[in-house]
Amino acid sequence: MMRKRLDHTAHFGGRFGAIYFITICCQRRGSNQLCHDETAAALGNTAHIYHERARWNLNLLLLMPDHLHALIGVDGQTSLAKLIRDYKRITAKIADVRWQRNFFDHRLRNEKNLAEKFAYICQNPVRAGLTLSEDDWP
């Protein structure tokens, strides 16, 4: 089977630069660690502070019980690994979340890719059986 070739020359810029699809998982999978009011507020507030201070351009943040998904834009000067490391460190301290050591990232290359990931993230609670409609997920 032929492997699909990716166009690495195309640059899809967001407000800052590249847009990434991010997944960060909790150490203990399978239990609700993130979808508690205080924890969710701390994670959301920290993400919004990062946005307001232009550390990233937050396009979407969705919390699941044991992981989160985000679409963030970052400039070409910022280390994505350092940015996520700092976010995890801060939220671990203020919300007592125990994150897995690594995270998943995928650079989005075009508007179609962004729309697909946006839809995928919004449908995640429905696919997991947590809600009947994506509009019902906070």
C-alpha positions in Angstrom: 0.0 0.0 0.0 1.3 3.4 -1.0 1.9 5.9 1.8 0.2 9.2 1.3 2.8 12.0 0.8 2.3 15.0 3.0 3.0 18.5 1.6 5.5 19.9 4.0 6.1 23.0 1.9 2.6 24.4 2.5 2.4 26.7 5.5 -1.0 27.3 7.1 -0.7 30.3 9.3 -3.1 31.3 12.0 -3.1 34.5 13.9 0.5 33.8 15.1 1.9 31.1 12.9 1.3 27.4 12.9 -1.9 25.9 14.4 -1.7 22.7 16.3 -4.1 20.0 17.4 -3.0 19.1 20.9 -4.0 16.2 23.2 -2.8 16.1 26.8 -3.7 13.0 28.9 -3.9 12.5 32.6 -1.6 9.9 34.2 -4.5 7.8 35.3 -6.7 7.1 32.3 -10.3 6.0 32.6 -11.4 8.1 35.6 -12.8 11.6 35.8 -10.0 14.0 36.7 -10.7 17.0 34.7 -14.5 17.5 34.5 -15.1 18.9 38.0 -16.1 22.5 38.2 -13.0 23.8 40.0 -10.6 21.8 37.9 -12.3 22.8 34.7 -12.3 26.4 35.7 -8.6 26.4 36.5 -7.7 24.7 33.2 -9.9 27.0 31.2 -8.8 30.2 33.0 -5.1 29.3 32.6 -5.7 28.6 28.8 -7.5 32.0 28.5 -4.7 33.8 30.3 -2.2 32.3 27.9 -4.4 33.6 25.1 -4.8 37.1 26.6 -1.0 37.3 27.1 -0.4 36.1 23.5 1.5 33.0 24.5 -0.9 31.1 22.2 -4.0 31.8 20.1 -6.6 29.6 21.7 -9.1 28.4 19.0 -10.7 25.6 21.0 -10.3 23.9 24.3 -12.4 20.8 25.2 -12.1 18.9 28.5 -12.8 15.2 28.6 -12.7 13.2 31.9 -9.1 12.1 31.5 -7.7 14.2 28.7 -8.0 17.5 27.0 -8.0 18.6 23.3 -7.0 22.0 22.1 -6.5 23.9 18.9 -3.8 26.5 19.5 -1.8 28.8 17.3 1.8 29.6 18.2 4.4 31.8 16.6 7.5 30.5 14.9 9.7 31.6 17.8 7.9 29.7 20.6 8.8 26.1 21.5 5.6 24.1 21.5 7.1 21.6 23.9 8.1 24.3 26.4 4.7 26.0 26.1 2.8 22.8 26.9 5.3 21.9 29.6 4.6 25.2 31.3 0.8 24.9 31.0 0.9 21.4 32.5 3.2 22.5 35.3 1.0 25.5 36.2 -2.3 23.5 36.0 -0.8 20.6 37.9 0.0 23.0 40.7 -3.2 25.0 40.9 -5.7 22.2 40.0 -3.7 19.1 41.3 -3.9 17.4 37.9 -1.4 14.7 37.3 -0.5 14.8 33.6 1.2 12.2 31.5 4.8 13.1 30.7 4.3 13.7 27.0 1.5 15.1 24.8 0.3 14.6 21.3 0.5 17.3 18.7 -0.3 17.6 15.0 0.4 20.7 12.9 -2.6 21.6 10.8 -1.7 22.4 7.3 -4.8 24.0 5.8 -8.4 25.2 6.6 -9.8 21.8 5.7 -7.5 20.1 8.2 -8.5 22.7 10.8 -12.3 22.2 10.2 -11.8 18.4 10.4 -10.0 18.6 13.8 -12.5 21.1 15.1 -15.4 18.7 14.3 -13.5 15.7 15.7 -12.9 17.5 19.0 -16.5 18.7 19.3 -17.8 15.2 18.6 -15.5 13.6 21.1 -18.0 13.7 24.1 -20.7 12.2 21.8 -18.5 9.4 20.6 -17.5 8.6 24.2 -21.2 8.4 25.2 -21.0 11.3 27.6 -23.7 13.3 25.9 -26.2 12.9 23.1 -25.3 16.2 21.4 -22.0 18.2 21.2 -24.0 21.3 22.1 -24.9 19.8 25.5 -21.2 19.4 26.5 -20.0 22.4 28.6 
